[in-house]
């Protein structure tokens, strides 16, 4: 499975989870990434744009 397919699958799972439980998990993850700038996210973005 390609990286883009995995990302799409994870986003769909998060969207379904967000629909079931009304806590905005994707927004919380976005805020975490925005303020903390974790190393794993930077590596993930670099890998996406390299492929």
N, C-alpha and C positions, 0 to 999 in steps of 0.2 A: 504494500500500500504506500503510495507516494505521500510526501510530507503535506502537500496541499490537501489531499483527501483526508488525512488524519486531522488536520486543523479544522476542516469543514465538519467532520464528524464530531469533534470535541465541541465546536460552537453549537451544533444542533443539539447535542446532549445538554449543554448548559442552557440553551433556550427552553428546552422541554422542562428542565429542572426549575428554571425561573418561572415557568408557567404554573407548575404544580405548587411550588412554595413561593409565596409572594415576597421573598427577600431578594433584592436585586444583586445576585451573586456576581454577575458579569460586571456590574458597576463597581462593586467592592474590589474585585480583582483589578479593574481599570484604575481605580484610585490608588491601590497599593503599588501598581506598576508606575503610575505617574509620580508618586512621591518618593518611593524607595529606590527606583531604578535598579531592579535586581539584575545580576549578571546573567542569569539563565534567560531572561527575556531578551537581552541584547544579543546573546548567542543565537537564540531562536530567530530573531528578525534577520540577523546576518545570514543564517542558513537559508531562510526563505528567499531572500533577494539574490543569493548566490546561485540558486537552482533555476 
